[in-house]
Amino acid sequence: CDHEHQYMTPEDEWDRDLLLDPAWEKQQRKTFTAWCNSHLRKAGTQIENIEDDFRNGLKLMLLLEVISGERLPKPDKGKMRFHKIANVNKALDFICSKGVKLVSIGAEEIVDGNTKMTLGMIWTIILRFAIQDISVEETSAKEGLLLWCQRKTAPYRNVNVQNFHISWKDGLALCALIHRHRPDLIDYSKLKKDDPIGNLNTAFEVAEKYLDIPKMLDAEDIVNTPKPDEKAIMTYVSCFYHAFAGAEQAETAANRICKVLAVNQENEKLMEEYEKLASELLEWIRKTIPWLENRTAEHHMRAMQQKLEDFRDYRRIHKPPRVQEKCQLEINFNTLQTKLRLSNRPAFMPSEGKMVSDIANAWKGLEQVEKGYEEWLLTEIRRLERLDHLAEKFKQKSSLHQSWTSGKEELLSMKDYESASLMEIRALMRKHEAFESDLAAHQDRVEQIAAIAQELNNSSKGCPDMFFHLVPLRDQMLQEEVARQQANERLRRQFAAQANIIGPWIQTKMEEIGHVSVDIAGSLEEQMNNLKQYEQNIINYKSNIDKLEGDHQLSQESLIFDNKHTNYTMEHIRVGWEQLLTTIARTINEVENQILTRDAKGISQEQLNEFRASFNHFDRKRNGMMDPDDFRACLISMGYDLGEVEFARIMTLVDSNNTGVVTFQAFIDFMTRETAETDTADQVMASFKILASDKSYITVDELRRELPPEQAEYCISRMTRYTELHTTLEWTLAS
């Protein structure tokens, strides 16, 4: 290893000329000496003068053995200069073997007692063995240690760690570090920012007495130096990091456990929400279907119109929230299954009768009886309208006939002929002949009235006097009929004009959403943003649907049941609108689950694009799903050698619910099934053992001390009692 011509990386580069600063050199000599002695004392020795005591290389080699836990080559025993150089070179070679780049440090300078070179060498040892492996959030060395300090001191007043020099001058940062891990050692609330000497000495004394960290700095030197030496500060602070390594390990273990517990709690909450929502929705469907199946007709138009009004309220007020609930159920179920897969948990199996397929079948049954119910309502209202018309016609004809017959019976019963003369009798005869002729003409009218009465009797199903009780909807005179028909035609055209815009708009949006969900040009986040914009546009469009519902209601109230100006009925629009809302919500959820999968498994956007391109190629029907044959062809195209048995096994993975199709989410899960970065059961068990100080059980007190209250109680309520012990405070880790 050529020590003379190695160069440090920019990350580790230090301005070596600054070592000539007397104040900094003094701080480094004291700190480095104390640091070396904190390790050498484990071997029963120490140094007094840093540049003299390492000159023969013996204590230098011993120091490296203590801090590395490894054996170095046997040192030369001689006292000649070349023996000393050989020993120092063995030490330098060992340092170099650990990946340390020594800059212009040669054995001769160390043997000659060069202070600058000796301090530089010790710093490289400190940097490699005490600081280099410190890593916080993928940062390392100096940045990692600084981030750790910032994290630990963040909650403390008057502390703002930005560097390893002036941020530590008032001693509060050191005191905060100690208090954060051992609040029993320092009363931080009593410290004053304007007492830096007192603060620093408090930290030094407490660290030496209780944490086994020797005093490596002088308070006065730190306070009186405009910018303390950062190598000295870093060396001292790194001792705190290592002193609290056990606490850090416990904190890491607790964080891992909390993370796993949080996932479990969230999943359990989703399961409970699913079961509750499913139960409520199925119960609502169960109660609603008999109402829609009831085909008992009312005999009065007003009562039937009330049924129509109730049905209108059902479609506009009561059903839409249930449509959202059904959609939310599917979303919760899919998200839950994705999260369970990503955390290597078994798939969720709802209670019997509450599968997504069960709810879909119940919903299908609801919509079937719903459709039949509206058709029946409209048919009955048309029938009653016909009866109204007949009753009105009967009344008019009966009234005319009644007027004609008035007084006729008395006339026929008169005996005025008894006292009449012949001429008068002949006149009466001619009058009677005219009456007979008139009576013959009225006979046809009587038969028409009888026919109407017969139709009314037959249509009213046992209510011959129904027309006496019917409240006519239309009591306008005949001359108003033309105006009524014109008004109806305006309503038809008004409804059609809107429906012919809304229907195609819904269809277009459905197609656009389909394109967004299979688009491989943008990232998942870009897809999500596009879908969110579509969702907002759809929500904003709701007022158009409401206006159309209003016009539809006017049409129904005017008993208009046909419209030659449009192919779209209100039912078409309603169903399309519900499908659009469901589709956008489901598609957003699919992208959310893809993001969950990507982040959990570390998939790049390029990989996702490749997966999407392969999936789209074999999605023959362009419906976001592959048939098993297409899926198999896709796998073969990607290099899988599949026999029948192996493919059947794969299908059970990608289609656990046996739906007969493979979704893109299931395809991603399969393609990345080996790469999940999840906490394994062994890792979680190891974390519990750390908290339990390596026991095979953990106590309630330990759980409550190491975990947040809610998660501690969650564990206590679910863990199995450790049967080999009699105490009630010890729980097994087996669960």
C-alpha positions in Angstrom: 0.0 0.0 0.0 1.7 3.2 -1.1 1.0 5.6 1.7 2.9 8.5 0.1 0.7 8.8 -3.0 -2.9 8.1 -1.9 -5.5 10.8 -2.1 -8.7 11.3 0.0 -12.1 11.6 -1.6 -13.7 15.1 -1.5 -16.1 13.9 1.2 -13.2 13.2 3.5 -11.0 16.0 2.5 -9.9 18.2 5.3 -7.8 21.3 5.1 -4.6 19.9 6.7 -2.9 23.2 6.9 -5.4 24.3 9.5 -3.8 21.8 11.9 -1.0 24.4 12.3 -3.5 26.6 14.2 -2.2 26.4 17.8 -5.7 26.4 19.4 -6.9 23.6 17.1 -3.8 21.6 17.5 -4.2 21.8 21.3 -7.8 20.7 21.1 -6.9 17.8 18.8 -4.0 16.6 21.0 -6.2 16.5 24.1 -9.2 14.9 22.3 -7.3 12.3 20.3 -5.1 11.3 23.3 -8.2 10.8 25.4 -9.9 8.9 22.6 -6.9 6.6 22.1 -6.7 6.0 25.9 -10.4 5.1 26.1 -9.5 2.1 23.9 -6.0 1.4 25.1 -7.1 1.0 28.7 -9.0 -2.1 27.6 -5.5 -3.6 27.0 -4.2 -2.3 30.2 -2.1 0.6 28.9 -2.3 4.3 27.8 -0.3 7.1 26.2 0.9 10.3 27.7 2.3 12.1 24.7 0.6 11.4 21.4 3.5 12.2 19.1 6.1 10.3 21.2 4.2 7.2 22.4 3.3 6.0 18.9 6.8 6.4 17.5 7.9 2.7 17.9 4.6 1.5 16.4 3.8 -1.0 19.3 1.0 1.0 20.9 -0.3 2.0 17.5 -0.6 -1.7 16.5 -2.2 -2.5 19.9 -4.7 0.4 19.4 -5.8 -0.9 16.0 -6.2 -4.5 17.4 -8.4 -3.2 20.2 -10.7 -1.0 18.1 -11.0 -3.5 15.2 -11.1 -6.8 17.2 -8.6 -8.3 14.7 -5.0 -9.5 15.0 -2.2 -7.6 13.3 1.1 -9.2 12.2 3.5 -9.9 15.0 5.5 -6.7 15.7 9.3 -6.5 15.4 10.9 -6.5 18.9 14.0 -4.6 18.1 14.6 -1.0 19.1 16.4 0.2 16.0 14.9 2.8 13.7 14.1 0.3 11.0 12.3 -1.9 13.5 10.1 1.1 14.5 9.5 1.9 10.8 8.5 -1.7 10.1 6.0 -1.7 13.0 4.4 1.6 11.9 4.2 0.3 8.4 2.4 -2.8 9.6 -0.1 -0.4 11.3 -0.5 1.8 8.2 -0.9 -1.3 6.0 -3.7 -2.5 8.2 -5.4 0.9 8.0 -5.0 0.9 4.3 -6.6 -2.6 4.1 -9.7 -1.2 5.6 -10.2 1.1 2.6 -8.7 4.2 4.2 -6.8 6.5 1.9 -3.8 7.9 3.8 -2.7 11.2 2.3 1.1 11.9 2.4 1.4 10.0 5.7 4.6 7.9 5.8 6.1 5.7 8.6 9.2 7.9 8.8 7.2 11.0 9.9 5.5 9.0 12.6 8.8 7.5 13.9 10.3 11.0 13.8 7.5 12.3 16.0 6.0 14.7 13.4 3.0 16.1 15.3 1.0 17.2 12.3 1.4 13.7 10.6 0.7 11.8 13.8 -2.5 13.8 14.5 -3.5 13.3 10.8 -3.0 9.5 11.1 -5.1 9.3 14.4 -7.8 11.3 12.7 -7.9 8.8 9.8 -8.3 6.0 12.3 -11.1 7.8 14.2 -12.8 8.6 10.9 -12.6 5.0 9.8 -13.4 3.1 12.9 -15.7 5.5 14.9 -17.5 7.6 12.3 -17.4 6.0 8.8 -20.1 3.4 9.6 -22.6 5.9 11.1 -25.5 5.9 8.7 -28.8 7.8 9.1 -31.3 7.8 6.2 -28.7 6.7 3.6 -26.3 9.4 4.5 -23.0 8.4 6.0 -19.9 9.5 8.0 -20.0 13.2 8.8 -23.4 13.9 7.3 -24.9 10.8 9.1 -23.5 11.9 12.5 -24.7 15.4 12.0 -28.2 14.3 11.0 -28.3 12.0 14.1 -27.4 14.9 16.3 -30.0 17.2 14.7 -32.7 14.5 15.1 -31.9 13.9 18.7 -31.7 17.6 19.7 -34.6 18.9 17.6 -37.1 19.2 20.4 -34.8 21.2 22.7 -35.0 25.0 23.1 -31.9 27.0 22.3 -30.3 24.2 20.4 -29.7 24.4 16.6 -27.0 21.9 15.4 -25.8 23.0 12.0 -22.1 22.0 12.2 -19.4 20.5 14.4 -17.9 23.7 15.6 -19.8 26.8 16.8 -23.1 24.9 17.2 -21.5 23.2 20.3 -19.9 26.2 22.0 -22.6 26.9 24.6 -22.7 23.2 25.8 -26.5 23.0 25.3 -26.3 20.6 22.4 -24.2 18.1 24.4 -26.5 18.4 27.4 -29.5 17.9 25.1 -27.9 14.7 23.6 -27.5 13.3 27.1 -30.9 14.3 28.3 -32.6 12.8 25.2 -31.2 9.4 26.1 -30.8 9.7 29.8 -33.2 12.3 31.2 -32.4 11.2 34.7 -28.8 12.5 34.4 -29.5 16.2 33.6 -32.3 18.6 34.4 -32.3 20.4 31.1 -34.9 23.0 32.2 -32.4 24.5 34.6 -29.6 25.1 32.1 -28.9 28.6 30.8 -27.6 29.6 27.4 -25.4 32.3 28.9 -23.5 29.8 31.0 -21.5 27.9 28.4 -18.6 26.9 30.7 -21.1 25.5 33.2 -23.1 23.6 30.5 -20.0 22.1 29.0 -18.5 21.0 32.3 -21.9 19.5 33.2 -21.9 17.4 30.0 -18.2 16.4 30.4 -18.7 15.3 34.0 -21.9 13.4 33.5 -20.6 11.7 30.4 -17.4 10.6 32.2 -19.2 9.5 35.4 -22.3 7.7 34.0 -21.6 7.0 30.3 -17.9 6.0 30.4 -17.0 8.7 28.0 -13.7 10.3 29.1 -13.3 14.0 29.1 -11.7 14.9 25.8 -12.1 18.7 25.7 -11.6 21.7 27.9 -14.6 24.0 28.4 -12.5 27.1 28.4 -10.7 26.1 25.2 -14.0 25.6 23.4 -15.6 28.8 24.6 -12.5 31.0 24.0 -11.9 29.7 20.5 -13.9 31.6 17.8 -14.4 28.4 15.9 -13.6 25.1 17.8 -11.8 22.4 15.9 -14.5 20.2 14.2 -12.3 17.1 14.2 -12.1 17.3 18.0 -15.8 17.9 18.4 -16.7 15.1 15.9 -14.5 12.7 17.8 -16.1 13.5 21.1 -19.7 13.5 19.7 -19.1 10.1 18.0 -18.5 8.7 21.5 -22.0 9.7 22.4 -23.3 8.0 19.3 -21.6 4.7 20.2 -22.5 5.0 23.9 -26.1 5.2 23.0 -25.8 2.5 20.3 -27.7 0.1 22.5 -30.5 2.6 22.8 -30.4 3.3 19.1 -30.6 -0.4 18.5 -33.7 -0.6 20.8 -35.2 2.4 19.1 -34.7 0.9 15.7 -36.2 -2.3 16.9 -39.2 -0.4 18.4 -39.6 1.5 15.2 -39.6 -1.7 13.2 -42.2 -3.2 15.6 -44.3 -0.1 15.5 -44.2 -0.1 11.7 -45.4 -3.7 11.6 -48.0 -3.1 14.2 -49.2 0.0 12.4 -49.6 -2.1 9.2 -51.5 -4.8 11.2 -53.8 -2.2 12.9 -54.5 -0.5 9.6 -55.3 -3.8 7.9 -57.5 -4.9 10.8 -59.3 -1.6 10.6 -59.9 -2.0 6.9 -61.2 -5.6 7.5 -63.6 -4.3 10.2 -64.8 -1.5 7.9 -65.3 -3.9 5.1 -67.4 -6.3 7.2 -69.4 -3.4 8.6 -70.0 -1.8 5.2 -70.8 -5.2 3.6 -73.3 -6.0 6.4 -75.1 -2.7 6.1 -75.2 -2.8 2.3 -76.5 -6.3 2.2 -79.2 -5.5 4.9 -80.3 -2.5 2.9 -80.6 -4.6 -0.3 -82.5 -7.3 1.7 -85.0 -4.7 2.9 -85.3 -2.9 -0.4 -86.0 -5.8 -2.8 -89.4 -6.8 -1.2 -90.6 -3.1 -1.6 -89.6 -3.2 -5.3 -91.1 -6.6 -5.8 -94.5 -5.5 -4.4 -96.8 -5.2 -7.5 -100.1 -4.4 -5.6 -101.8 -1.7 -7.7 -103.6 1.2 -6.3 -107.0 2.2 -7.6 -106.5 5.9 -7.5 -104.2 7.9 -9.7 -103.0 10.0 -6.8 -101.8 6.9 -4.9 -100.0 5.5 -7.9 -98.3 8.8 -8.5 -97.2 8.8 -4.8 -95.6 5.4 -5.5 -93.8 6.9 -8.5 -92.7 9.8 -6.3 -91.4 7.4 -3.7 -89.5 5.5 -6.5 -88.1 8.8 -7.7 -86.8 9.6 -4.2 -85.3 6.1 -4.0 -83.4 6.6 -7.3 -82.3 10.2 -6.6 -81.8 10.3 -2.9 -81.6 6.8 -1.3 -79.7 4.7 -3.9 -76.8 7.0 -4.9 -75.1 6.8 -1.5 -75.4 3.0 -1.7 -73.8 3.0 -5.1 -70.8 4.9 -3.5 -70.8 2.4 -0.6 -70.6 -0.6 -3.1 -67.8 1.1 -4.9 -66.0 1.9 -1.6 -66.3 -1.7 -0.6 -64.5 -2.9 -3.8 -61.8 -0.2 -3.3 -61.3 -1.2 0.4 -61.2 -4.9 -0.5 -58.6 -4.3 -3.4 -56.4 -2.0 -1.3 -56.5 -4.4 1.7 -55.5 -7.3 -0.5 -52.7 -5.3 -2.0 -51.4 -4.3 1.4 -51.6 -7.8 2.7 -49.6 -9.1 -0.3 -47.0 -6.4 0.0 -46.5 -7.3 3.7 -46.4 -11.0 3.1 -49.7 -11.6 5.0 -52.4 -14.1 4.0 -55.2 -12.8 1.8 -58.3 -11.4 3.6 -61.3 -13.8 3.5 -64.6 -11.9 4.4 -67.3 -13.6 6.5 -69.5 -16.1 4.7 -71.9 -14.4 2.3 -69.9 -11.1 2.3 -67.5 -11.7 -0.5 -67.3 -9.0 -3.2 -69.0 -11.5 -5.5 -71.9 -12.0 -3.0 -72.5 -8.3 -2.9 -72.3 -8.0 -6.7 -74.9 -10.8 -7.1 -77.2 -9.1 -4.5 -76.8 -5.8 -6.3 -77.6 -7.4 -9.6 -80.8 -8.8 -8.2 -81.7 -5.4 -6.8 -81.3 -3.7 -10.2 -83.4 -6.4 -11.9 -86.4 -5.9 -9.7 -85.9 -2.2 -9.7 -86.1 -2.1 -13.5 -89.3 -4.2 -13.5 -90.8 -2.0 -10.8 -90.5 1.2 -12.8 -92.0 -0.5 -15.9 -94.9 -1.8 -13.8 -95.5 1.7 -12.3 -95.6 3.3 -15.7 -98.0 0.6 -17.1 -100.3 1.1 -14.1 -100.3 4.8 -14.5 -101.2 4.5 -18.2 -104.0 2.1 -17.3 -105.4 4.5 -14.7 -105.1 7.3 -17.2 -107.3 5.3 -19.6 -109.8 4.6 -16.9 -109.9 8.3 -16.1 -110.6 9.1 -19.7 -113.4 6.5 -19.9 -114.9 7.7 -16.7 -115.0 11.2 -18.0 -116.5 10.0 -21.3 -119.2 8.0 -19.4 -120.1 11.0 -17.3 -120.5 13.2 -20.3 -122.7 10.7 -22.3 -124.7 9.7 -19.2 -125.4 13.4 -18.5 -126.7 14.0 -22.0 -128.8 10.9 -21.9 -130.1 11.9 -18.5 -131.1 15.3 -19.8 -133.0 13.7 -22.8 -134.9 11.2 -20.6 -135.9 13.9 -18.1 -139.8 14.2 -18.2 -140.2 11.6 -20.9 -141.7 9.0 -18.5 -144.3 11.5 -17.2 -145.2 12.4 -20.8 -145.7 8.7 -21.8 -147.9 8.1 -18.7 -150.2 11.1 -19.4 -153.9 10.3 -20.4 -154.4 13.5 -22.1 -155.9 11.6 -25.1 -159.0 10.7 -23.0 -160.4 14.2 -23.4 -158.9 15.0 -26.8 -160.7 15.5 -30.0 -159.9 13.5 -33.1 -157.8 16.3 -34.5 -155.9 16.5 -31.2 -155.5 12.7 -31.1 -154.0 12.8 -34.6 -151.6 15.5 -33.4 -150.6 13.4 -30.4 -150.1 10.4 -32.7 -147.7 12.4 -34.9 -145.8 13.7 -31.8 -145.5 10.1 -30.5 -144.2 8.9 -33.9 -141.5 11.6 -33.7 -140.7 10.4 -30.2 -140.4 6.8 -31.3 -138.0 7.9 -34.1 -135.9 9.9 -31.6 -135.9 7.0 -29.2 -134.5 4.7 -31.9 -131.7 7.2 -32.4 -131.0 7.3 -28.7 -130.8 3.5 -28.5 -127.3 3.6 -30.1 -126.1 6.1 -27.5 -127.4 3.9 -24.7 -125.5 1.0 -26.0 -122.3 3.1 -26.2 -122.8 4.1 -22.6 -123.3 0.5 -21.6 -120.2 -0.5 -23.4 -118.1 2.1 -21.6 -119.6 1.0 -18.3 -118.8 -2.6 -19.1 -115.1 -1.6 -19.9 -114.9 0.4 -16.7 -116.3 -2.5 -14.7 -113.8 -4.9 -16.3 -110.8 -2.6 -16.0 -111.5 -1.6 -12.4 -111.3 -5.2 -11.3 -114.3 -5.3 -9.0 -114.9 -1.6 -8.4 -117.9 -0.7 -10.6 -118.3 2.6 -8.9 -114.7 3.5 -9.2 -115.3 6.4 -11.5 -117.3 8.1 -8.8 -114.2 8.1 -6.6 -111.4 8.9 -9.2 -110.0 12.3 -9.0 -109.4 13.2 -12.7 -105.9 14.6 -13.4 -107.2 16.4 -16.4 -110.4 18.4 -16.2 -109.6 20.8 -19.0 -112.0 21.4 -21.7 -111.5 19.7 -25.1 -110.2 22.9 -26.6 -107.2 22.8 -24.1 -106.1 19.4 -25.4 -104.1 20.9 -28.3 -102.3 23.2 -25.9 -101.5 20.3 -23.6 -100.1 18.2 -26.4 -97.9 21.2 -27.5 -96.6 21.6 -24.0 -95.8 17.8 -23.9 -93.9 18.1 -27.2 -91.8 21.0 -25.7 -91.0 18.8 -22.7 -89.9 15.9 -25.0 -87.6 18.2 -27.0 -86.2 19.8 -23.9 -85.3 16.4 -22.3 -84.0 15.0 -25.6 -81.7 18.0 -26.2 -80.0 17.5 -22.9 -80.0 13.7 -23.0 -78.4 13.7 -26.5 -75.5 15.7 -25.0 -75.1 14.0 -21.6 -75.3 10.4 -23.0 -72.3 10.8 -25.4 -70.4 12.9 -22.8 -70.6 10.0 -20.3 -69.5 7.5 -23.0 -66.6 9.7 -24.0 -65.4 10.1 -20.4 -65.5 6.3 -19.9 -63.3 5.8 -23.0 -60.9 8.6 -21.9 -60.5 7.0 -18.4 -59.7 3.7 -20.1 -57.0 5.4 -22.1 -55.5 7.1 -19.1 -55.3 3.8 -17.1 -53.4 2.0 -19.9 -51.2 5.0 -20.9 -47.5 4.2 -20.5 -46.2 7.6 -21.5 -46.3 9.2 -18.0 -45.5 8.2 -14.5 -48.1 6.8 -12.1 -48.2 10.2 -10.4 -49.0 11.8 -13.7 -51.7 9.2 -14.3 -53.1 9.9 -10.8 -53.2 13.6 -11.5 -55.0 13.1 -14.8 -57.5 10.8 -13.2 -58.1 13.2 -10.3 -58.8 16.0 -12.8 -61.3 13.7 -14.6 -62.9 12.9 -11.3 -63.3 16.6 -10.5 -64.7 17.3 -14.0 -67.2 14.5 -13.5 -68.2 15.7 -10.0 -68.7 19.2 -11.5 -70.9 17.8 -14.2 -73.5 16.5 -11.7 -75.6 19.6 -12.0 -76.4 18.6 -15.6 -77.7 15.2 -14.4 -79.8 16.9 -11.8 -81.4 19.3 -14.4 -82.2 16.3 -16.6 -83.8 14.5 -13.6 -85.9 17.6 -13.1 -87.1 17.6 -16.8 -87.7 13.9 -16.5 -89.9 14.4 -13.5 -92.0 17.1 -15.4 -92.4 14.5 -18.2 -93.6 11.8 -15.8 -96.0 14.3 -14.1 -97.4 15.1 -17.6 -97.7 11.3 -18.2 -95.2 11.4 -21.1 -93.7 7.9 -21.5 -92.3 8.0 -25.0 -89.8 10.3 -26.7 -89.0 9.9 -30.4 -86.4 12.6 -30.3 -83.8 10.6 -28.3 -82.6 7.1 -27.8 -81.5 7.9 -24.2 -84.0 7.3 -21.4 -83.5 8.6 -17.9 -82.6 5.1 -16.8 -79.9 4.9 -19.4 -78.4 8.1 -18.1 -78.7 7.0 -14.5 -77.0 3.7 -15.1 -74.2 5.3 -17.2 -73.6 8.0 -14.5 -73.3 5.4 -11.8 -70.9 3.3 -13.9 -68.8 6.4 -14.6 -68.5 7.3 -10.9 -67.7 3.7 -10.1 -65.2 3.4 -12.9 -63.2 6.6 -12.0 -63.1 5.7 -8.3 -62.0 2.1 -9.2 -59.4 3.3 -11.7 -57.9 5.8 -9.2 -57.7 3.0 -6.6 -55.9 0.8 -9.1 -53.3 3.4 -9.7 -53.0 4.0 -5.9 -52.4 0.2 -5.4 -49.8 0.3 -8.2 -48.0 3.1 -6.4 -48.1 1.1 -3.2 -46.7 -1.9 -5.0 -44.0 0.2 -6.8 -42.8 1.9 -3.6 -42.8 -1.4 -1.6 -40.9 -3.3 -4.2 -38.6 -0.6 -5.6 -39.9 -0.9 -9.2 -38.6 1.8 -11.5 -40.8 3.7 -13.9 -39.0 2.0 -16.8 -39.9 -1.4 -15.4 -43.5 -0.4 -14.8 -43.6 0.8 -18.4 -42.3 -2.5 -19.6 -44.9 -4.4 -17.6 -47.6 -2.1 -18.9 -46.5 -2.6 -22.5 -46.4 -6.4 -22.2 -49.8 -6.4 -20.4 -51.4 -4.1 -23.0 -50.1 -6.2 -25.9 -51.9 -9.3 -24.5 -55.0 -7.5 -23.3 -56.8 -8.5 -26.4 -60.2 -7.2 -25.4 -58.8 -3.8 -24.2 -60.7 -4.1 -21.0 -57.8 -4.0 -18.5 -57.8 -7.7 -18.0 -56.1 -10.7 -19.6 -57.7 -14.1 -20.1 -55.7 -17.1 -18.8 -54.7 -18.0 -22.4 -53.4 -14.5 -23.1 -51.7 -14.4 -19.7 -49.9 -17.6 -20.5 -48.9 -16.3 -23.9 -47.6 -13.2 -22.2 -45.4 -15.2 -19.8 -44.1 -17.4 -22.6 -43.1 -14.2 -24.5 -41.1 -13.1 -21.4 -39.2 -16.3 -21.3 -41.2 -18.5 -18.8 -41.1 -22.2 -19.6 -44.6 -23.3 -18.5 -46.0 -26.7 -18.1 -49.7 -27.3 -17.2 -49.0 -27.8 -13.5 -46.7 -24.8 -13.1 -49.2 -22.5 -15.0 -52.1 -23.8 -12.8 -50.0 -22.9 -9.7 -49.3 -19.4 -11.1 -53.0 -18.8 -11.8 -53.8 -19.5 -8.2 -51.4 -16.7 -7.3 -52.7 -14.1 -9.7 -56.4 -15.1 -9.5 -56.9 -16.1 -5.9 -60.6 -15.4 -6.2 -61.0 -17.6 -9.2 -62.5 -14.8 -11.4 -61.1 -16.2 -14.6 -59.1 -13.1 -15.5 -55.7 -11.4 -14.6 -55.7 -7.7 -13.7 -52.8 -5.4 -14.2 -52.3 -5.2 -10.4 -52.2 -9.0 -10.1 -49.7 -9.1 -13.0 -47.4 -6.6 -11.3 -47.6 -8.5 -8.1 -46.6 -11.7 -9.8 -43.8 -10.1 -11.8 -42.3 -8.5 -8.6 -43.2 -11.2 -6.1 -39.6 -11.9 -5.1 -38.5 -8.3 -4.6 -40.7 -7.1 -1.7 -38.7 -5.1 0.8 -40.9 -6.1 3.8 -40.2 -6.8 7.4 -40.0 -10.6 7.7 -41.3 -12.5 10.7 -37.7 -13.3 11.7 -36.8 -9.6 11.7 -39.8 -8.7 13.8 -38.9 -11.5 16.2 -35.3 -10.3 16.4 -36.6 -6.7 17.2 -38.8 -8.0 20.0 -35.8 -9.9 21.4 -33.8 -6.7 21.4 -36.5 -5.0 23.5 -36.6 -8.0 25.7 -32.8 -8.0 26.3 -32.5 -11.3 24.4 -35.0 -13.2 26.6 -37.5 -15.6 25.0 -40.3 -13.6 26.5 -41.1 -9.9 27.0 -42.8 -8.3 30.0 -45.7 -6.0 30.0 -43.5 -3.3 31.6 -41.0 -3.6 28.8 -43.7 -3.3 26.2 -45.1 -0.3 27.8 -41.7 1.3 28.2 -40.5 0.7 24.7 -43.6 1.1 22.6 -46.2 3.9 22.2 -49.2 3.3 24.6 -51.7 2.3 21.9 -49.4 -0.2 20.3 -48.2 -1.6 23.6 -51.7 -2.3 24.6 -52.4 -3.8 21.2 -49.5 -6.3 21.7 -50.6 -7.1 25.3 -54.1 -7.9 24.2 -53.0 -10.2 21.5 -49.8 -11.9 22.7 -50.0 -15.4 24.2 -49.1 -15.9 27.9 -45.6 -17.4 28.3 -46.6 -20.7 29.9 -43.2 -21.7 31.4 -43.4 -18.8 33.8 -45.8 -18.2 36.6 -45.7 -14.4 36.7 -48.6 -12.6 35.0 -46.3 -9.9 33.6 -44.4 -12.0 31.0 -45.6 -12.7 27.6 -44.2 -14.9 24.9 -42.9 -13.6 21.6 -44.4 -16.6 19.8 -47.4 -14.7 18.6 
